[in-house]
Amino acid sequence: MVHSENGAIGLDCFPTPHLALNSADAGELRRVRRFAEWQVLAAGRAHAVLSDEWRAFRGRSRRVRALLAAYHELVQWRYGLARAAPSRPGTAVPVDPERFLAPIDHYGPNCDRIGRVGRLRFNSTWNEDDRVFTGGVSTPAFRITLRYGRAAQSRFLRSGAAGDILTNSVRLPDGTRIDGNMLVRGAAARELARELAARVAGRGCDTRRFETGGDPIYVVTAGNSARAEMFRQAMELLARAGTDDVASWQQARFLLYQAPRTKRGSDSVIRTFLVAVGGVLLGAAPRLVHDVDLRCLVLGQDRATVLPGDPGLEPAPRPSENS
């Protein structure tokens, strides 16, 4: 396991996701990378509370309650940061802090576009005819979404899936299988893009430059009951885990990414939670790969449970169209 220096929770536990680096402006990139400082503080607080609970109680039910409380506190922490953050002009959909608390159960699945996403290029321009952004300067966010779009297309080819929807089958710790998140392409993805634009417009947002053209691929969260079950079993698994039980932490990591709770902010909450819990279970704070979310949502369970930096592994090559 690649740990933070001296085993403590530090900045190296939280490499900035390339998905967040959608600018070529040095000042803006520094601002985004500083988010790791907030994660270190929040993970440290959660780790301290959980460490006390682990020492005081060995019963599974009490530990589950402690894990749930820690997760809830991190959701509140992320919401507080969103409320305090200045709005970012020029984005297609303005940041609404309340969506960092809004449950997916009540507001519909999260749908995130991968593949070629023109708005993620710096200083791109709107092409009204094609309903996409064109030109501009490539950014890490643009490159990572393009890379995972190719990886998604490769999964469609390997699976032999008929049609435009590929559902990730998830093995739960109790041995049963459940439908996880979906990858959507082709005509179904283009229809979904139009539905999303209508949904955003219904919230009173300006969607005149909402990308619905091109060849979109979407990552769509699992159904409500499936997400609830994956989240429950992830917490149970962590509560049962023994000292240095890396396998349970790895399995729970995948399940938590398959089971986000809120419309916004789940990635940073899950990262912070995993580092805090990992520090308790593994004896030292783990370092997450920057694209852990995309790996868990796009590559499938067999390829996204053991990840680069986990025990005994050399860093893996980045996903490509042949991944």
Disulfide bonds with the S-S distance in Angstrom:
none
